[in-house]
Amino acid sequence: MEKQGVRERHLFSLFAEMILDKAVKEYEKKRIYERINHALETRDKEAFLQLSEHWRKLLE
């Protein structure tokens, strides 16, 4: 019976970690997207290229 409780807690912990990882990745994608837009608006080519590369890596 105790093993089942340990397994359930471990599984819950894994699910929580997955949800947190997804939330962090989504937040980072939103932040980079906004920064890319800003770089476009200000015609900052260097920032745009760097941020675009970061964006591509996030989507992999």
BALOBA-1460 file (C-alpha; in Angstrom, 3 decimals):
// residues 60
<rec num="1" residu="m" x="0.000" y="0.000" z="0.000"/>
<rec num="2" residu="e" x="2.814" y="2.408" z="0.869"/>
<rec num="3" residu="k" x="4.535" y="1.711" z="-2.467"/>
<rec num="4" residu="q" x="1.416" y="2.866" z="-4.295"/>
<rec num="5" residu="g" x="1.469" y="6.161" z="-2.385"/>
<rec num="6" residu="v" x="5.119" y="6.676" z="-3.238"/>
<rec num="7" residu="r" x="4.416" y="5.959" z="-6.912"/>
<rec num="8" residu="e" x="1.476" y="8.348" z="-6.956"/>
<rec num="9" residu="r" x="3.535" y="11.130" z="-5.377"/>
<rec num="10" residu="h" x="6.352" y="10.504" z="-7.847"/>
<rec num="11" residu="l" x="3.922" y="10.565" z="-10.772"/>
<rec num="12" residu="f" x="2.311" y="13.753" z="-9.475"/>
<rec num="13" residu="s" x="5.764" y="15.313" z="-9.170"/>
<rec num="14" residu="l" x="6.593" y="14.390" z="-12.776"/>
<rec num="15" residu="f" x="3.323" y="15.850" z="-14.036"/>
<rec num="16" residu="a" x="3.928" y="19.060" z="-12.089"/>
<rec num="17" residu="e" x="7.428" y="19.333" z="-13.539"/>
<rec num="18" residu="m" x="6.096" y="18.831" z="-17.079"/>
<rec num="19" residu="i" x="3.467" y="21.536" z="-16.600"/>
<rec num="20" residu="l" x="6.013" y="23.947" z="-15.135"/>
<rec num="21" residu="d" x="8.495" y="23.294" z="-17.962"/>
<rec num="22" residu="k" x="5.787" y="23.972" z="-20.555"/>
<rec num="23" residu="a" x="4.717" y="27.191" z="-18.810"/>
<rec num="24" residu="v" x="8.300" y="28.461" z="-18.665"/>
<rec num="25" residu="k" x="8.866" y="27.638" z="-22.338"/>
<rec num="26" residu="e" x="5.641" y="29.391" z="-23.361"/>
<rec num="27" residu="y" x="6.592" y="32.457" z="-21.326"/>
<rec num="28" residu="e" x="10.031" y="32.545" z="-22.934"/>
<rec num="29" residu="k" x="8.529" y="32.188" z="-26.422"/>
<rec num="30" residu="k" x="6.159" y="35.090" z="-25.750"/>
<rec num="31" residu="r" x="8.987" y="37.246" z="-24.436"/>
<rec num="32" residu="i" x="11.252" y="36.521" z="-27.412"/>
<rec num="33" residu="y" x="8.366" y="37.129" z="-29.843"/>
<rec num="34" residu="e" x="7.746" y="40.556" z="-28.288"/>
<rec num="35" residu="r" x="11.453" y="41.391" z="-28.456"/>
<rec num="36" residu="i" x="11.577" y="40.342" z="-32.123"/>
<rec num="37" residu="n" x="8.674" y="42.668" z="-32.863"/>
<rec num="38" residu="h" x="10.447" y="45.486" z="-31.051"/>
<rec num="39" residu="a" x="13.629" y="44.851" z="-33.039"/>
<rec num="40" residu="l" x="11.597" y="45.037" z="-36.251"/>
<rec num="41" residu="e" x="9.888" y="48.257" z="-35.178"/>
<rec num="42" residu="t" x="13.205" y="49.896" z="-34.315"/>
<rec num="43" residu="r" x="14.963" y="48.391" z="-37.352"/>
<rec num="44" residu="d" x="17.588" y="46.779" z="-35.108"/>
<rec num="45" residu="k" x="18.949" y="44.199" z="-37.521"/>
<rec num="46" residu="e" x="21.534" y="42.733" z="-35.117"/>
<rec num="47" residu="a" x="18.974" y="42.193" z="-32.352"/>
<rec num="48" residu="f" x="16.500" y="40.776" z="-34.855"/>
<rec num="49" residu="l" x="19.001" y="38.220" z="-36.149"/>
<rec num="50" residu="q" x="20.061" y="37.153" z="-32.650"/>
<rec num="51" residu="l" x="16.487" y="36.879" z="-31.402"/>
<rec num="52" residu="s" x="15.375" y="35.030" z="-34.519"/>
<rec num="53" residu="e" x="18.086" y="32.454" z="-33.956"/>
<rec num="54" residu="h" x="16.979" y="32.069" z="-30.353"/>
<rec num="55" residu="w" x="13.364" y="31.702" z="-31.554"/>
<rec num="56" residu="r" x="14.347" y="28.922" z="-33.969"/>
<rec num="57" residu="k" x="16.105" y="27.042" z="-31.168"/>
<rec num="58" residu="l" x="13.037" y="27.332" z="-28.938"/>
<rec num="59" residu="l" x="10.876" y="25.778" z="-31.643"/>
<rec num="60" residu="e" x="13.134" y="22.740" z="-32.057"/>
